[in-house]
């Protein structure tokens, strides 16, 4: 698993974000097109690491990455479109994301083979040849003393691999397709990967699993940098998964001060909205599920999970919680106090970009950037977080809200609120992480095997800390969040918090 490793793909993405953010901070419309044209040459030249088969291909990939980082779409392959085409429409400070979010850069895709099994040179040509014995289609034979799989006959069941005593049979599978829990990765006519927008729920697991950096998402860092450079009142709301993402010794005070140095006027904790949601969800469960009015309740804070439920199980829409997500609840709290401010959600999640695009949310959340993109903005400004420290930390959210960042944390927070504020009400908890498991648990709910349950779903295996926009390994991030939760001065939000009117 590549997550958290400082690979060439990751370094290049970060450099692209840094260069694009620098364009936004520069905010010079007269030189913007020329500056965009210069980025591929600055990042790919004789002095830089050569990571593709030619400098020309490498630059072609960077050009498309620059467009996506600017919030633009990829250029078509069948007609000439200039690199800067459409940039005028993106050279604004309030551009919304336009689907599709996840896109395959054709020039970067290596046409990885689809799923299949192949005998490696580890084969000993053993006398038992169990691979031949278990193959249901007779696809395996001995050729020159070694096992050989006839791909025309093979049905890709994997039985041969499971019985080989030397682990000599390898399973070939596209990394992006393997990571996609909804089978949204298909092939185009050239054999390259293609993300089917009708199936995709924008979790970004394909993007972080591609070892060639061929899949990328759109960004708003250019527009955000421009807005910050223009001195607008911009308030950051940062997800609790932030801890550890910008360095082992970087704490909330460091991050808050660095964000203020970047140009943000204030910084709020998204865990505040999670606290509001935990109390509201507890009430919702007691009022609707415990009474039998609803068979079960699905959490809604993970946009990929909510999109999965609505897209693949449309008859369950009524069971998806209608409570505000932590991002939106926090944003509305900010807008009530600062009606003229713009709000930026900073978090680990790619799918939040599309959540913010919804008509009901657009007026609340103006920008969404990931931790990875934010690091690129810090780099563009030359900000070393260890050199900054604010006088105070974030707003004092509780351990329950901060625990939302880890799989199981949402359900746990709601369960604790039910136990505390509705004694005597039994609460049944289930949770799933990763889209494949999410589909399984929704299938079970559909046939009545989850009745009476509060079901938490997380699109990324591990929870928000495993989101596509994170900077560190998932186990490390989980450990950091748990320490953050434990250190919280309060572990449970007050019941009155659920009565705040934000809708």
C-alpha positions in Angstrom: 0.0 0.0 0.0 1.5 3.3 -1.1 -0.5 5.5 1.4 1.8 7.9 3.3 5.0 7.0 1.3 6.7 10.0 -0.2 6.7 8.6 -3.8 7.6 10.4 -7.0 3.9 10.6 -7.8 3.2 12.3 -4.5 6.1 14.7 -4.8 5.1 15.8 -8.3 1.4 16.3 -7.2 2.6 18.5 -4.4 4.9 20.5 -6.7 1.9 21.1 -9.1 -0.2 22.3 -6.2 2.6 24.6 -5.0 3.0 26.1 -8.5 -0.7 26.6 -9.1 -1.2 28.1 -5.6 1.6 30.5 -6.3 -0.2 31.6 -9.5 -3.3 32.3 -7.3 -1.3 34.3 -4.7 0.3 36.3 -7.6 -3.1 37.1 -9.0 -1.7 38.7 -12.2 -4.2 38.2 -15.0 -1.8 39.7 -17.6 0.8 37.0 -17.1 -1.5 34.1 -16.0 -1.5 32.2 -19.3 2.3 32.5 -19.8 2.8 31.5 -16.2 0.7 28.4 -16.7 2.6 27.5 -19.8 5.9 27.7 -17.9 5.0 25.2 -15.1 5.5 22.0 -17.1 9.0 23.2 -18.1 9.8 24.2 -14.5 8.8 20.8 -13.2 10.2 18.7 -16.0 13.6 19.5 -17.3 17.2 18.1 -17.6 17.8 18.8 -13.9 14.7 17.1 -12.5 14.0 13.5 -11.8 13.1 11.6 -15.0 10.2 9.4 -14.0 8.5 8.6 -17.4 9.8 7.2 -20.6 10.3 10.7 -22.1 10.4 14.3 -21.1 7.7 15.1 -23.6 5.2 12.6 -22.1 6.1 13.8 -18.6 5.3 17.4 -19.6 2.1 16.3 -21.3 0.9 14.7 -18.0 1.9 17.8 -16.0 -0.1 20.0 -18.3 -3.2 18.1 -17.6 -2.5 18.0 -13.8 -2.1 21.8 -13.9 -5.5 22.2 -15.6 -7.2 20.0 -13.0 -5.4 21.9 -10.2 -6.8 25.1 -11.7 -10.3 23.6 -11.5 -10.5 23.0 -15.3 -11.4 19.8 -17.1 -9.0 17.7 -19.1 -8.6 18.5 -22.7 -10.2 16.3 -25.4 -7.8 14.0 -27.4 -9.6 14.4 -30.7 -9.3 18.1 -31.3 -6.8 20.9 -30.5 -7.4 22.7 -27.3 -4.9 25.1 -25.8 -3.5 24.5 -22.3 -5.0 27.7 -21.1 -8.4 27.3 -22.7 -11.2 28.2 -20.3 -8.8 29.8 -17.8 -10.7 33.1 -17.9 -13.7 31.3 -16.4 -11.5 29.9 -13.6 -9.7 33.1 -12.8 -12.3 34.0 -10.2 -12.5 33.5 -6.5 -15.8 31.7 -6.3 -15.6 28.9 -8.8 -17.6 25.7 -7.9 -16.5 22.2 -8.6 -17.9 20.7 -11.8 -18.3 16.9 -12.1 -16.8 14.5 -12.9 -14.4 15.0 -10.0 -12.1 12.0 -10.6 -10.5 11.9 -14.0 -8.0 9.7 -15.8 -5.2 11.5 -17.6 -4.9 9.5 -20.8 -1.2 10.2 -21.4 -0.3 9.0 -17.9 -2.3 5.7 -17.9 -0.1 2.6 -18.6 -3.0 0.4 -19.7 -2.5 -2.0 -16.8 -3.9 -5.4 -17.6 -7.3 -6.3 -16.3 -7.8 -9.0 -13.7 -6.2 -12.3 -14.5 -3.8 -15.0 -13.2 -0.3 -15.8 -14.5 2.3 -18.4 -13.6 5.6 -16.8 -12.5 9.2 -18.1 -12.6 8.7 -19.3 -9.0 6.9 -22.4 -10.4 8.8 -25.6 -9.6 6.8 -27.9 -11.8 5.9 -30.0 -8.8 4.6 -33.5 -9.1 1.4 -32.8 -7.3 0.5 -29.9 -9.6 -2.6 -29.0 -7.4 -3.2 -26.0 -9.7 -4.2 -28.4 -12.5 -6.3 -30.5 -10.2 -8.5 -27.7 -8.9 -9.0 -25.8 -12.1 -12.7 -26.2 -13.0 -12.1 -25.5 -16.7 -9.0 -27.4 -17.5 -7.2 -24.2 -18.3 -3.9 -25.3 -16.7 -1.4 -27.7 -18.4 2.3 -28.5 -18.0 4.5 -26.8 -20.7 8.2 -27.4 -20.6 7.9 -28.7 -17.0 6.1 -25.6 -15.7 2.4 -24.8 -15.2 0.8 -22.8 -18.0 -2.6 -21.0 -17.9 -4.6 -20.8 -21.1 -6.2 -17.4 -20.8 -8.9 -18.3 -23.3 -10.2 -21.0 -20.9 -9.4 -19.3 -17.6 -12.5 -17.9 -15.7 -10.3 -16.1 -13.2 -11.7 -17.9 -10.2 -8.3 -17.9 -8.3 -8.5 -21.5 -7.2 -5.1 -22.3 -8.7 -3.4 -19.4 -6.8 -5.0 -20.5 -3.5 -3.5 -24.0 -3.7 0.0 -23.3 -5.1 2.5 -24.3 -2.4 5.2 -21.9 -3.8 2.9 -18.9 -4.3 4.0 -19.1 -7.9 0.7 -17.9 -9.4 0.2 -14.2 -9.3 -3.0 -12.3 -9.5 -2.8 -9.4 -11.9 -5.3 -6.5 -11.3 -5.4 -2.9 -12.0 -4.5 -1.1 -8.8 -7.2 1.5 -9.4 -9.9 -1.1 -10.1 -8.8 -3.1 -7.1 -9.2 -0.1 -4.9 -12.7 0.8 -6.2 -15.5 -0.7 -4.1 -18.2 0.1 -6.7 -16.5 -1.2 -9.8 -16.5 2.2 -11.4 -13.1 1.6 -13.2 -13.7 0.5 -16.7 -11.6 0.5 -19.9 -11.8 2.9 -22.9 -11.3 1.7 -26.5 -7.5 2.1 -26.1 -7.4 -0.2 -23.0 -6.8 2.7 -20.6 -8.6 3.1 -17.4 -11.9 5.1 -17.4 -13.9 6.2 -14.4 -17.6 5.6 -15.1 -19.3 8.7 -13.6 -22.6 6.9 -13.3 -21.0 4.4 -10.8 -18.3 6.6 -9.2 -19.0 8.1 -5.7 -15.8 10.2 -5.7 -14.0 8.6 -2.7 -10.7 9.0 -4.5 -9.3 5.5 -3.6 -8.5 4.9 -7.3 -6.5 8.1 -7.3 -4.3 7.3 -4.4 -3.8 3.7 -5.6 -2.5 4.5 -9.1 1.3 4.1 -9.1 1.6 6.2 -12.3 -0.3 9.2 -11.0 -2.8 8.8 -13.9 -5.9 9.7 -11.9 -6.4 13.1 -10.4 -9.2 15.3 -9.1 -10.0 18.9 -9.5 -8.9 21.6 -7.1 -9.8 25.1 -5.9 -6.4 26.1 -4.6 -5.9 28.6 -7.3 -9.2 30.3 -6.6 -8.7 30.2 -2.8 -5.2 31.6 -3.1 -6.5 34.4 -5.2 -9.3 35.2 -2.7 -6.8 35.2 0.1 -4.5 37.5 -1.8 -7.3 40.0 -2.4 -7.8 40.3 1.4 -11.3 38.9 1.6 -12.7 37.8 5.0 -12.1 34.1 4.8 -12.6 31.7 7.7 -11.2 28.2 7.8 -13.0 25.2 9.2 -10.7 22.3 9.7 -11.6 18.6 10.1 -10.4 16.7 13.2 -8.3 14.4 11.0 -5.8 17.2 10.7 -3.7 16.0 13.7 -0.3 14.7 12.5 -1.0 15.6 8.9 1.5 18.5 8.7 4.3 17.0 10.8 4.8 14.9 14.0 5.3 18.0 16.2 2.8 20.3 14.6 -0.1 21.0 16.9 -3.3 22.9 16.7 -1.6 26.2 17.7 1.0 25.8 15.0 -1.6 25.1 12.3 -3.9 27.9 13.4 -1.1 30.4 13.3 0.1 29.1 9.9 -3.4 29.5 8.5 -3.6 33.0 9.8 -0.2 33.7 8.1 -1.7 32.4 4.9 -4.5 35.0 5.2 -7.4 33.3 7.0 -9.1 35.6 9.5 -10.2 32.9 11.9 -10.1 29.1 12.3 -12.9 26.9 13.5 -12.9 23.2 14.3 -15.3 21.0 12.2 -15.6 18.8 15.3 -17.9 21.5 16.6 -20.4 20.6 13.9 -19.8 16.9 14.7 -20.8 17.6 18.3 -24.0 19.2 17.1 -24.6 16.3 14.8 -23.9 13.6 17.4 -26.6 15.0 19.8 -29.1 15.6 16.9 -28.5 12.1 15.5 -29.0 10.6 19.0 -32.4 12.3 19.2 -33.2 11.2 15.7 -32.4 7.6 16.5 -34.5 7.6 19.7 -37.4 9.4 18.0 -37.5 7.4 14.7 -35.7 4.1 15.0 -36.3 3.1 18.7 -40.0 3.8 18.2 -40.1 1.6 15.0 -41.0 4.5 12.7 -37.9 3.8 10.7 -36.3 0.4 10.4 -32.8 1.7 10.7 -30.8 4.9 10.4 -27.9 5.6 8.1 -25.4 8.3 9.0 -24.8 11.0 6.4 -21.5 12.6 7.3 -19.4 10.6 4.7 -20.5 12.0 1.3 -19.3 8.9 -0.6 -21.3 6.6 1.7 -24.4 8.8 1.4 -23.9 8.9 -2.4 -23.5 5.2 -2.5 -26.7 4.6 -0.6 -28.7 7.0 -2.7 -27.3 5.8 -6.1 -27.3 2.1 -5.5 -30.1 1.7 -3.0 -32.5 4.5 -3.9 -35.3 2.9 -1.9 -33.3 3.7 1.2 -33.2 7.4 0.8 -35.7 7.9 3.7 -33.3 6.0 6.0 -30.4 8.3 5.3 -30.1 10.9 8.1 -31.3 14.4 7.2 -29.1 16.0 9.9 -26.5 18.4 8.7 -23.0 17.0 8.1 -20.3 18.3 10.4 -18.9 20.4 7.5 -22.2 22.1 6.9 -23.2 22.5 10.5 -19.9 24.2 11.3 -20.2 26.4 8.2 -23.7 27.6 9.1 -22.5 28.3 12.6 -19.7 30.5 11.1 -22.1 32.2 8.7 -24.5 33.1 11.5 -21.7 34.8 13.3 -19.9 36.2 10.2 -22.5 36.6 7.4 -20.2 38.3 5.0 -17.3 35.8 5.4 -16.4 33.1 3.0 -15.9 29.6 4.5 -13.3 27.1 3.5 -13.5 23.4 4.5 -10.1 21.9 5.0 -10.1 18.2 5.4 -8.9 14.7 4.2 -11.8 14.0 1.8 -12.1 14.4 -2.0 -15.8 13.7 -2.0 -16.5 16.8 0.2 -15.7 18.8 -2.9 -18.9 17.6 -4.5 -20.9 17.8 -1.3 -20.1 21.6 -1.2 -21.4 21.9 -4.8 -25.0 20.9 -3.8 -27.4 23.7 -4.2 -28.4 23.5 -0.5 -24.8 23.7 0.6 -23.3 26.2 -1.9 -24.2 29.3 0.2 -22.6 27.7 3.3 -19.2 26.4 2.0 -17.4 28.5 -0.5 -14.2 26.4 -0.9 -13.1 22.8 -0.2 -9.4 21.9 -0.1 -7.6 18.8 1.2 -4.7 18.6 3.6 -2.5 17.6 0.6 -3.6 20.7 -1.3 -3.2 22.9 1.8 0.4 21.7 2.2 1.0 22.9 -1.4 -0.3 26.3 -0.5 2.0 26.5 2.5 4.9 25.5 0.2 3.9 28.3 -2.2 4.2 30.8 0.6 7.3 29.3 2.1 5.5 28.7 5.4 7.2 26.4 7.9 4.5 25.5 10.4 7.0 24.8 13.2 7.9 28.5 13.1 4.4 29.7 14.0 2.4 29.3 17.1 -0.9 31.0 18.0 -1.8 32.2 21.5 -4.8 29.9 21.7 -5.9 26.6 20.1 -9.1 25.9 18.2 -12.6 26.2 19.6 -13.1 23.7 22.3 -14.9 20.7 20.7 -15.4 17.5 22.5 -13.7 14.1 22.2 -16.9 12.7 20.7 -16.8 15.1 17.8 -13.1 14.8 17.2 -13.5 11.0 17.1 -15.6 11.3 13.9 -12.3 11.2 12.0 -11.7 7.5 12.6 -14.0 4.6 11.4 -16.5 3.7 14.1 -16.1 7.1 15.7 -19.4 8.5 14.4 -21.5 5.6 15.7 -19.6 5.6 19.0 -20.3 9.3 19.6 -24.0 8.9 18.8 -24.2 5.8 21.0 -22.6 7.6 23.9 -25.1 10.5 23.5 -28.1 8.1 23.5 -26.8 6.3 26.6 -26.2 9.6 28.4 -29.3 11.5 27.4 -31.8 8.8 26.8 -31.2 6.2 29.5 -33.1 3.0 29.1 -33.1 3.2 25.3 -31.1 0.4 23.8 -29.0 1.4 20.7 -27.7 -1.1 18.2 -24.6 -0.1 16.3 -23.1 -1.3 13.1 -20.4 0.3 11.0 -18.8 -0.4 7.6 -15.6 1.0 6.1 -14.6 0.8 2.5 -17.2 0.9 -0.3 -17.3 -2.8 -0.8 -18.2 -3.4 2.8 -20.6 -0.5 2.7 -22.4 -2.1 -0.2 -22.6 -5.4 1.8 -24.1 -3.8 4.9 -26.6 -1.9 2.8 -27.6 -5.1 1.1 -28.2 -6.7 4.5 -30.2 -3.7 5.6 -32.3 -4.0 2.5 -33.5 -7.5 3.4 -34.2 -6.6 7.0 -31.1 -7.9 8.8 -30.2 -4.5 10.2 -33.5 -3.4 11.6 -33.2 -1.3 14.8 -29.6 -0.4 14.0 -27.7 2.9 13.6 -25.4 2.2 10.7 -22.3 4.2 10.1 -20.7 4.0 6.7 -17.2 5.3 5.8 -16.2 5.2 2.1 -12.5 5.0 2.9 -11.1 2.0 4.8 -10.1 3.4 8.1 -12.4 6.4 8.1 -11.7 10.1 7.3 -8.1 9.7 8.3 -7.7 7.4 5.2 -9.2 10.0 2.8 -7.7 10.7 -0.6 -6.4 14.1 0.5 -4.3 13.0 3.5 -0.5 13.2 4.0 0.5 10.4 6.3 0.0 6.6 6.7 -3.5 5.6 7.9 -2.4 3.7 11.1 -0.3 6.7 12.2 -3.2 9.1 11.5 -5.6 6.9 13.5 -3.2 6.9 16.5 -2.8 10.7 16.3 -6.6 11.3 16.3 -7.1 8.9 19.2 -4.5 10.8 21.2 -6.3 14.1 20.3 -9.6 12.7 21.4 -8.2 11.5 24.7 -6.6 14.9 25.4 -9.9 16.7 24.9 -11.1 18.5 28.1 -14.7 17.3 27.5 -15.7 14.0 26.1 -19.4 14.5 25.4 -21.3 17.5 24.0 -24.2 18.9 26.0 -27.7 17.9 25.1 -28.7 21.5 24.4 -26.3 21.6 21.4 -28.7 19.5 19.4 -31.3 22.3 19.7 -29.3 24.8 17.8 -31.3 25.9 14.8 -29.1 25.8 11.7 -31.4 24.5 9.0 
